[in-house]
Amino acid sequence: MEIINVKDIIGKGIAMSTEDGEKLFTSLYKLLKEHKSIKVSFANIDILISHFLNEGIGKLYEKFEDWDVLDKVIEYTNIDSDDLELLKRKVIPTAKNHFKGLEGREKLDISTFHD
């Protein structure tokens, strides 16, 4: 399993901007294309907003069609319970709703993933 530390990716403890979200997205996307399970650590992130999460994580649901696999191969750690709820109850469901029916997304096969 690959560990992605959000603070290391964006270089600060405030996760707010589109640009920083894009950095996270790029890192996650690359690992998913390599069929690697991911643990995303929000350690030392003091401020986290939905705009960042939409860009960094929600956008993955645009790229891949196998959302159940995506949900299983990405784990979120060291995240405040309110922020985790925001991610799981707003950001991800909104992305799924927004991108449903989109053609040409990449497939993920759970059997090809490794730790």
Short mmCIF file of the C-alpha atoms (twelve columns), coordinates in Angstrom:
data_MODEL
# 
_entry.id   MODEL 
# 
loop_
_atom_site.group_PDB 
_atom_site.id 
_atom_site.type_symbol 
_atom_site.label_atom_id 
_atom_site.label_alt_id 
_atom_site.label_comp_id 
_atom_site.label_asym_id 
_atom_site.label_seq_id 
_atom_site.Cartn_x 
_atom_site.Cartn_y 
_atom_site.Cartn_z 
_atom_site.pdbx_PDB_model_num 
ATOM 1   C CA . MET A 1   0.000   0.000  0.000   1 
ATOM 2   C CA . GLU A 2   1.323   3.420  -0.936  1 
ATOM 3   C CA . ILE A 3   1.025   6.195  1.632   1 
ATOM 4   C CA . ILE A 4   0.332   9.691  0.356   1 
ATOM 5   C CA . ASN A 5   0.823   12.440 2.887   1 
ATOM 6   C CA . VAL A 6   -1.273  15.390 1.732   1 
ATOM 7   C CA . LYS A 7   0.963   17.902 3.498   1 
ATOM 8   C CA . ASP A 8   4.014   16.545 1.670   1 
ATOM 9   C CA . ILE A 9   2.193   16.836 -1.657  1 
ATOM 10  C CA . ILE A 10  0.940   20.398 -1.208  1 
ATOM 11  C CA . GLY A 11  3.738   21.694 1.014   1 
ATOM 12  C CA . LYS A 12  1.530   23.279 3.676   1 
ATOM 13  C CA . GLY A 13  -1.070  22.535 6.325   1 
ATOM 14  C CA . ILE A 14  -3.906  24.340 4.555   1 
ATOM 15  C CA . ALA A 15  -5.720  22.362 1.849   1 
ATOM 16  C CA . MET A 16  -7.888  24.903 0.094   1 
ATOM 17  C CA . SER A 17  -6.852  25.701 -3.470  1 
ATOM 18  C CA . THR A 18  -7.672  24.157 -6.826  1 
ATOM 19  C CA . GLU A 19  -3.965  24.008 -7.624  1 
ATOM 20  C CA . ASP A 20  -3.207  22.043 -4.459  1 
ATOM 21  C CA . GLY A 21  -6.148  19.729 -5.117  1 
ATOM 22  C CA . GLU A 22  -4.760  19.105 -8.603  1 
ATOM 23  C CA . LYS A 23  -1.417  18.086 -7.063  1 
ATOM 24  C CA . LEU A 24  -3.183  15.511 -4.900  1 
ATOM 25  C CA . PHE A 25  -5.275  14.283 -7.827  1 
ATOM 26  C CA . THR A 26  -2.171  13.833 -9.989  1 
ATOM 27  C CA . SER A 27  -0.430  11.768 -7.299  1 
ATOM 28  C CA . LEU A 28  -3.477  9.573  -6.663  1 
ATOM 29  C CA . TYR A 29  -4.226  9.109  -10.354 1 
ATOM 30  C CA . LYS A 30  -0.661  7.971  -11.061 1 
ATOM 31  C CA . LEU A 31  -0.758  5.362  -8.286  1 
ATOM 32  C CA . LEU A 32  -4.177  4.079  -9.367  1 
ATOM 33  C CA . LYS A 33  -2.892  3.663  -12.928 1 
ATOM 34  C CA . GLU A 34  -0.080  1.568  -11.421 1 
ATOM 35  C CA . HIS A 35  -2.730  -0.556 -9.641  1 
ATOM 36  C CA . LYS A 36  -1.538  0.403  -6.173  1 
ATOM 37  C CA . SER A 37  -3.776  0.644  -3.133  1 
ATOM 38  C CA . ILE A 38  -3.439  4.008  -1.413  1 
ATOM 39  C CA . LYS A 39  -3.599  5.330  2.116   1 
ATOM 40  C CA . VAL A 40  -4.177  9.100  2.034   1 
ATOM 41  C CA . SER A 41  -2.962  10.737 5.230   1 
ATOM 42  C CA . PHE A 42  -4.254  14.152 6.225   1 
ATOM 43  C CA . ALA A 43  -1.800  14.386 9.148   1 
ATOM 44  C CA . ASN A 44  -0.896  17.988 9.990   1 
ATOM 45  C CA . ILE A 45  -3.583  19.426 7.730   1 
ATOM 46  C CA . ASP A 46  -5.195  22.149 9.813   1 
ATOM 47  C CA . ILE A 47  -7.728  23.471 7.289   1 
ATOM 48  C CA . LEU A 48  -9.456  21.306 4.695   1 
ATOM 49  C CA . ILE A 49  -12.271 22.502 2.473   1 
ATOM 50  C CA . SER A 50  -14.610 20.786 0.020   1 
ATOM 51  C CA . HIS A 51  -13.187 22.695 -2.957  1 
ATOM 52  C CA . PHE A 52  -9.811  21.015 -2.390  1 
ATOM 53  C CA . LEU A 53  -11.449 17.602 -1.888  1 
ATOM 54  C CA . ASN A 54  -13.553 17.994 -5.041  1 
ATOM 55  C CA . GLU A 55  -10.443 18.645 -7.102  1 
ATOM 56  C CA . GLY A 56  -8.139  16.183 -5.359  1 
ATOM 57  C CA . ILE A 57  -10.466 13.228 -4.810  1 
ATOM 58  C CA . GLY A 58  -13.852 13.882 -6.428  1 
ATOM 59  C CA . LYS A 59  -12.233 14.217 -9.844  1 
ATOM 60  C CA . LEU A 60  -11.087 10.570 -9.641  1 
ATOM 61  C CA . TYR A 61  -14.729 9.573  -10.118 1 
ATOM 62  C CA . GLU A 62  -14.657 11.326 -13.482 1 
ATOM 63  C CA . LYS A 63  -11.645 9.300  -14.626 1 
ATOM 64  C CA . PHE A 64  -12.614 5.809  -13.468 1 
ATOM 65  C CA . GLU A 65  -15.882 3.952  -13.925 1 
ATOM 66  C CA . ASP A 66  -15.475 1.270  -11.252 1 
ATOM 67  C CA . TRP A 67  -16.420 3.358  -8.247  1 
ATOM 68  C CA . ASP A 68  -16.759 0.427  -5.854  1 
ATOM 69  C CA . VAL A 69  -13.152 -0.514 -6.581  1 
ATOM 70  C CA . LEU A 70  -12.058 3.091  -6.165  1 
ATOM 71  C CA . ASP A 71  -13.815 3.222  -2.804  1 
ATOM 72  C CA . LYS A 72  -12.040 0.023  -1.687  1 
ATOM 73  C CA . VAL A 73  -8.481  0.812  -2.780  1 
ATOM 74  C CA . ILE A 74  -8.277  4.298  -1.230  1 
ATOM 75  C CA . GLU A 75  -8.205  4.625  2.545   1 
ATOM 76  C CA . TYR A 76  -8.281  7.959  4.390   1 
ATOM 77  C CA . THR A 77  -6.372  8.400  7.657   1 
ATOM 78  C CA . ASN A 78  -5.513  11.150 10.115  1 
ATOM 79  C CA . ILE A 79  -8.533  13.139 9.018   1 
ATOM 80  C CA . ASP A 80  -10.850 15.001 11.355  1 
ATOM 81  C CA . SER A 81  -14.211 13.236 11.719  1 
ATOM 82  C CA . ASP A 82  -16.096 16.287 10.370  1 
ATOM 83  C CA . ASP A 83  -13.810 16.423 7.335   1 
ATOM 84  C CA . LEU A 84  -14.188 12.673 6.750   1 
ATOM 85  C CA . GLU A 85  -17.939 13.087 6.893   1 
ATOM 86  C CA . LEU A 86  -17.701 15.957 4.384   1 
ATOM 87  C CA . LEU A 87  -15.673 13.731 2.074   1 
ATOM 88  C CA . LYS A 88  -17.842 10.625 2.371   1 
ATOM 89  C CA . ARG A 89  -21.283 12.219 2.611   1 
ATOM 90  C CA . LYS A 90  -20.913 15.200 0.286   1 
ATOM 91  C CA . VAL A 91  -17.835 15.257 -1.944  1 
ATOM 92  C CA . ILE A 92  -17.824 11.629 -3.124  1 
ATOM 93  C CA . PRO A 93  -21.627 11.257 -3.558  1 
ATOM 94  C CA . THR A 94  -21.763 14.581 -5.427  1 
ATOM 95  C CA . ALA A 95  -18.946 13.462 -7.733  1 
ATOM 96  C CA . LYS A 96  -20.670 10.131 -8.362  1 
ATOM 97  C CA . ASN A 97  -23.923 11.883 -9.182  1 
ATOM 98  C CA . HIS A 98  -22.216 14.441 -11.397 1 
ATOM 99  C CA . PHE A 99  -20.184 11.912 -13.388 1 
ATOM 100 C CA . LYS A 100 -22.708 9.062  -13.716 1 
ATOM 101 C CA . GLY A 101 -23.356 8.112  -17.305 1 
ATOM 102 C CA . LEU A 102 -20.107 9.674  -18.479 1 
ATOM 103 C CA . GLU A 103 -18.632 7.655  -21.333 1 
ATOM 104 C CA . GLY A 104 -15.017 6.688  -21.877 1 
ATOM 105 C CA . ARG A 105 -13.855 6.343  -18.287 1 
ATOM 106 C CA . GLU A 106 -11.037 3.979  -17.402 1 
ATOM 107 C CA . LYS A 107 -11.732 0.604  -15.824 1 
ATOM 108 C CA . LEU A 108 -10.302 -0.634 -12.541 1 
ATOM 109 C CA . ASP A 109 -10.102 -4.313 -11.645 1 
ATOM 110 C CA . ILE A 110 -9.729  -5.013 -7.927  1 
ATOM 111 C CA . SER A 111 -7.777  -8.205 -8.679  1 
ATOM 112 C CA . THR A 112 -4.954  -6.188 -10.254 1 
ATOM 113 C CA . PHE A 113 -4.336  -4.048 -7.160  1 
ATOM 114 C CA . HIS A 114 -1.508  -4.776 -4.800  1 
ATOM 115 C CA . ASP A 115 -0.248  -3.303 -1.564  1 
# 
